Amino acid sequence: MAVKQKILIVDDDNNIAELISLYLTKECFDCRIENDGESALAAIPVFHPDLILLDLMLPGMDGYEVCREVRHTSNLPIIMLSAKGEVFDKVLGLELGADDYIIKPFDSKELVARVKAVLRRFSSTPAAAPEPPARKILMVEYPELTINLTDYSVVYRGETLDMPPKELELLYFLASSPNRVFTREQLLDHIWGYDYVGDTRTVDVHIKRIREKINDSPDWSIATVWGIGYKFVVS
């Protein structure tokens, strides 16, 4: 019997939390509900969730703070839930490390689809995916920079960086095709999947976060192609 993937639902409105749990339980997920940020953080090492559905407006520690705390120690997938639909709130959530952002009220089918889409990218049980007979090392190397997609590591100037999976995959994808321009739509398709429900601003936010961690080198750089997208430039 396949092991059920676990979803931690964090929402102070228990009616909404129970409804979400009902949707996901029908899809064979194992759900746990917490109603505040402190309880959610305490539940993570006990419940070992595969994904967190995190409401922003929580009593005490809000969703942004919870997301920040989780990102200090883990790349656990997080989908934020909020009645706030402004671009600023979405961008802030993504900059703090959220993998997706869903605006309330939401359609149950869309919620389930987004949960499944994120889990396909960041499942904590990758062994379920078929392994090729001879494992290929997926790695690109440049002066002062090594990106290894096999063990999800980035070494920059001799130090291993703490980089969430989506940032690492985006950097690897660009660096593995040097001097080739990719549109934001192409990057969304390749990194987030064709069924990702979001806008191209997601790409811009992740590029910004990558640039905050690594500086351009005389030998390579991440270049913005205005009006089109991005490319990894190698001199």
N, C-alpha and C positions, 0 to 999 in steps of 0.2 A: 504494500500500500504506500502511495506517495505521501511524503511528509507535507502537511499543509504549511503554506507560507503565513507568517504572522504579521498582522497589522495592528499597530498601536494607534488608537483614535484618541486625540486630545481635544476636548471641547467642553466648555463649562455649561453648555445647554445639553442636558442629558437626553432630551427628546431627540435632538438632531443626532447626537452620538449613537443612540440606540437605533435610529433609522439607518445610519451609515453602516452600523454593524450588521443589521439585517440584510442590506444589499450585498455586503461582502461575504457574509456567511453563506448566502445562497450560491456564491461563486466559489465555495469551498476554501475560504480563507479562515484562519483562526484569529479572532479579534479580541482585543482588550481595550477597555475604556478607562481613561483618566480625565478628571475634570479641572485640573490645574497644572501649571508648569512644573512645580516642585515634585508632585506625585509622578508626573510623566518621566522626569529625569531619574527618579528612584526606580521606576518600573523597567527601564531599559536593560540594566544588567541582570534583571530577574526574568523578564519575559523574552528577551532576545528577539525583538521584532525585526522583520525584513524591511519594513517601511513604516514611517510615521505620517499620519494625517494630522496636521497641526493647525488648530484654529489660532488666529492672531490675537483676538480679544479675550484674553484669559485673566482671571483675578490674580493679583500679585505679580508674578513673573509672566510677562506676555510672550506671545509666540515668537517674536523676534529674539528675545533673550534666550528662550529655550533653544532655538535654532543655533544661536551663537555658541551656547554651551555644548551642544551636541557636536558641532563642527570642531571644537577644540580637541576632541579625542576620537572622532569617528566620521566616516564617510557614509553613514547610514542614510539611505534615500529619504527625503522629506518632501511632502507635498503640503503647501500651505493652503488653508481654507480661510476666506475672509469675505465680509460684505463690502470691504473697501475695494473699489474697482479702479481707483486712480492709477495712472502710470507710475507715479512716484512710489506707491506702496508695493506694486509688483516688482519694480526694479530693486527696491531696498531688500525685499525678500530674496530675490535671486542673488543679489550681491552678498548677502549673509550666508548663502550656501544652499538655499532651497532648490530642489530639482524641478518643481512645477508649482503653479499658483492657480487655484480654482476659486472663482467668485461665487458667493452665495447670492440667491438660491441657485442650485445646480441640478442638472438632470442626472438621475441615478445611473443611466447607461454611460453618460460621459464620465462620471466619477470612476466607475468600474474600469472603463477603457483606459483612463489615464493611469490608474493604479497599475494595471497590467503592463502598460507601455513602459512605465518607469522601472518596474520589476524586471522586465525583459532586459533592460540595460544594466541594472545594478543588482541583480539577484545575488544573495549571499550564498547561494548553492550552485555555483557555476559548473559543478561536476555533472549536472543533469544535461549539459550541452554535449553534443558528440565531440570527441577528441579525434583529431587526425592520427593516423598510424604513427607518424613521426612528428613530434611537436616542433613547430617552427618558432624560432625566437623572433618576436616582433620588436625590433629595436632600431632606432635611428641615433646616430652619433654625429655631433658637430663639436668644434672647439668649445670647451667649457660647458657643454650641454649633452646629456644622454637621456633619451626618453625610451623607456622599456614598457611596452604594452603587455608583455607576458606576465610580469609581476607588478604592473602598475606603479612604476617608480620613475621619478625624475631626479637626476643628479645634476646640479647646477653649481659650477665653480667648486666642485669637490664636496658639496653638501647635498644631502637628500632633502628634497622639498616636500612639504605637506600639501598635496594637491588633490582636490576631489576628482572622482572618476571622469566627470564630463569635461572638466578643464583639461585633464591629461589626455583624454581621447581627442579633443579638439586640437590641442597642441601637436600631438602625434600625427594626426591626419594632415595638418598643414605641413609639418616638417618632413613627412614622408613623400611629399610631392613638391619639392622646392621650386620656387619661381613660377608656380602655377596659380592662377587667380581662381578663387572659388567665390561664388555668390553666397549671400547669406542663406538663401533658400537651399542651395546645395549642401551647405554645412548643416543646416537643420535636418535635412533628409538623412545625411550620412551619420551624424552624431546622435540625434534625438529620435530618428525614425520617421518614416513617411506619415505615420498615424499620430505624430505628436500634435497636440492642439495648442498652439501658441504662436507668437509673432517673432519676427526676425530680431527684435530688440534683445531677445535671449542671447543671441550670438554676440552682440556688442557687449553685453554685460560680462559674459565669460571671457572675452578677449581682454577687457579692462582688468579683470581679476588676474589673468595670466601675466599681463604686463606689469602688474604691481609686484609680482614675485620674481620675474626675470627681466633683466635689462638687455637691450639690443647689443650685439657684439659687432666688432669690425668685420667679422666673417659672416654673420647672419642677423636677420631681424624679422619681426612680424610687421608687415606693412599693410596699411589701410589703402585700399583702392577705392577712392571716393565715388560714391554712387553705385558701387558694384559689390564689394566685399573685402576679402583679405587674401594675402599670400605670404608665404614664408620665403623671404629673399635670401639667397645665398650668393655671395660675391665670388 
